[in-house]
Amino acid sequence: MNKLYALTKIQIKDFMSKYSQQLNMKSKLLSKLIIILPLLIFLPAYEIIKQVYVSFAAIGMPELTLTYVYVAATILIFITAIPLVISLFFYSKDLSLIATLPVKEDTIIFSKIAAIYVYLLGMALLLFGTSVGFYGLYDGLKPVELLLGILGIVLTPVMPMIFATLVVIPFMTFIGGRKNRNLMVIVGNVLLIVIILGIQVLFTRVQMDPASLQNYFSSSDGIIALVGHKFPPSVWLTKMITKSWLDMLYYILLNLGFIVLLKLTAKHLYKGAMLKYNQQTSQGNINKKGKVSYKSSSKRALLIKRHLGIIVHNPTFLLNTVMTMFVPILLFGIYSLMGLMTLDTFKDPMFKPYAIYIFTGIISAPVLMGSLSTTVITREGKTFWETRVLPISINENLLTRILSTFIASFGASLILAIATFWIFPLGLIDILLSIAFALTATLCFSTLDLIINIARPFLNWSNPTAAVKNNLNVMISFLPRLAFGLVGFVLFKLLPSVGGQFVIAVFSVILIIGFIASYALVFGRYRMKFINMDI
Amino acid sequence: MLQVKGISKVYSNDKKAVDGLNLDIKEGEIFGFIGPNGAGKTTTLKMITGIIAPTEGEILLGGHSIKTDAVEAKKNFTFVPDHPEIYDAIKGIDYLNFMSDMYDVNKEDRKMRIEKYTKAFQIDDALTQPVNSYSHGMRQKLLICGALIPNPSIFILDEPHVGLDPHSNKILKDLMKEHCANGGTVLFSSHVLEVVENLCDRVAIIHKGKLIALGTPEEIKQERSISLEDIFLEMTKDE
């Protein structure tokens, strides 16, 4: 037990320390405060849960809030658990160290699970905990219900977390023996998106059918039966909190069952997957004969290829880049599946005056959402020294970073333009102006974002997610975008009658000015900062 | 103390990284494991320490099989890998306490040994700093300290001299000798033939996964009447 505790403690400590360190906050006070940043994400969840509670309380069934939110929390915890399991079981630097320690296989599995549990418990607390809070406090204190609710919160992550572990580890074993582990990151994340979309469709279809909803509402156990039919634990938990001891027994036994199942399979999971992955790492030393090319290239082309290669060859960077750049397409997919939007929506005459703005927004999304230059130095990590020692000028070093972002972002903009121009009622001039806007926006932000990365380089990251996601630079990069957005909005309001083409053209000129100013800053003041950057 | 019985490792591409290796390392012995790059040294050490499983053969540590009685076998050794990759967001002292907990080192011994080894390697002042602020050499020293604190029966190190300054190398060599003088066993791989020649009681030379020489440095040299370096170069050159 002591070893399980020690192993769990060090992993949680490492996880929490990494989180605050990877945000790249120099001030200790700020770095502590930033830990609560994710809480802000859950503020909308609080509002939604409140709405759900008020609605169900109005029909005299406030306990349905528990059922509804529990199902949602379980799904979200399951989805969150998948990348966490992958990261902690397969991408962790401690795998070789742990393999040599005198601890049983189930201790290793449970210590890793415990570290994941702590993270997911926070999620359960914020989601399901909020609904328990509403149920137990909103219409007067219900102490027993609150205590049972706390038990429910503590148990909420157990089942989805273990289920995710039991699904992911064998899948990784399957992948591990065939291809390299990086494939799993992409496959796994794509799978997650499909699951999220599926859930969206499932839930919205129920919501969009008022007649059947009416039927469910007409009986006292209607909604519980509806949800419980597909997911009985939600019924057991709801009834447990409303003091049904038999359902409490069912629910606790179910969670215990999952824990026992994990214990029984721990040895097999460890040997099958984790050892196999250690072996795959060892295998990397074996020389593979391939075609040797002696083709020469220009230094500029090589540097751009290097910067783009860092994205392409790292599945986390690649996935993050692709996902953020194609957000509009993804959103459209979700909305289409939810039935909120169809292609015909854009053909509506009411839409016509705004079509150029929407199209411009869609094709500019790669640079607006991508912020690739804010991490162009950071992504290099510990290999940053290489460009420092190469016989290239500082200006060339900086320029190729801007160009690599430009190629990736504007390339994606063109793909989006080709994929979506036919959807909108646009003329040739509209399309060309939108592309010109995307071009100037890409030039402007590719350069401007580099200033952020020079000012705040973060090279000592231990996993790629830290470099591109948890990095505060990405969040900072949204501030200038917000400022430019405000300028655009003011322009739109000040010139209501001039039409979209004129507004977009003027805005493009503003972005060119932004580009020139950023360019002067990068190759002036920030050039020296880049030279003096500590590595 | 450590018996390796006919172990082989075949990877999925049918390459035999280690081929029928036999070793019997005795208590109180400093055993050097040498070979050119890609010879199978690290693979062998990884199999001995349970990081990867052998395709065939058996490994016994203190009489316990690493395959069938892994926990008991692992209680007999600590391992220092060639790449000092550990939990790096924590403080140095957290790592040493973690290793102490893992090997059930009591509070008195832990305090005494942490002070002794960290002072010897001159990292005692850095213990309250996060590991990711350490240099490569400092991390290596921290790992060595972490591996020595449990006072293991077998102290296994993969290329321990890489990345260490001369002072720390001297300290490490002295600690290896002290460990063996106290009844412990040391197994390490190295490229530094001079260290192997002067420090080891016995040496094994491995090439392309196969054991090609085994004995004391003197025995190996006497057989051929040339230096260990020349023997190494001669034996490991490609046909």
Interface residues (C-beta under 8 A of the other chain):
Chain A: N2 K3 Y5 A6 L7 K9 I10 Q11 K13 D14 F15 S17 K18 Q21 K93 D94 S96 L97 A99 T100 L101 P102 V103 K104 E105 G177 K271 L275 N278 Q279 S282 Q283 N285 I286 N287 N460 S462
Chain B: Y11 S12 N13 K15 A17 G38 T42 T43 K46 T49 G50 I51 I52 A53 A70 V71 E72 K74 K75 F77 T78 F79 P81 E85 I86 Y87 D88 A89 I90 D94 Y95 F98 D101 M102 Y103 D104 P130 N132
